[in-house]
Amino acid sequence: MRRTWFAVAVVGLLLVGGSLLVRASGSKSGSMSMGTSSMKGDATLQPKLEALERKVCDSFKAQDFNAFKEVVASDAMSADMNGFATPDQMEPMMKDYALESYTMEDFKLIRLDKDAAVLAYTFNGKGTFKGQPMPAGPYYCSTTYVSRGGKWMSIFHQETLAASAMQSAAGETNK
């Protein structure tokens, strides 16, 4: 079953040219930095990107594709256990998706440069897709954001259902 744009995964970095070394900064804020120096603006960027992620989740909950398009770039892509999807492929899927509730936690920010960052987090939700219950999670998600003309937009999202949740879902299917 196709998961939504927001739902989950182990950090998948979109690397644009060259290699990138990222390591945890050790700060209690949950942000990560490149090398040994922290990038300015992380303290204000992380809450801003968290709010954008929540807007995407809320757009699915409300089945509001116009709100979704305000956050997601038209040339974006997502990846989940069912493959890749473009924003245009998400609109018909939204109509089949009923999200009742969700939580997002354990946010981590990874700055790639001044105009690109990855937001990683854990997602849990309750809902259905085409009338079938979705596994509650946890899902591990990451979304790559880019700043275009001063506006942060989602360009790539990936999600992974935790192995424990897959086993639980398989057990329920076999009952």
Helices and strands as residue ranges (DSSP letters): E 22-24, E 31-34, H 42-62, H 65-71, E 72-80, E 83-85, H 87-96, E 97-113, E 116-129, E 132-133, E 139-148, E 151-161, H 163-173
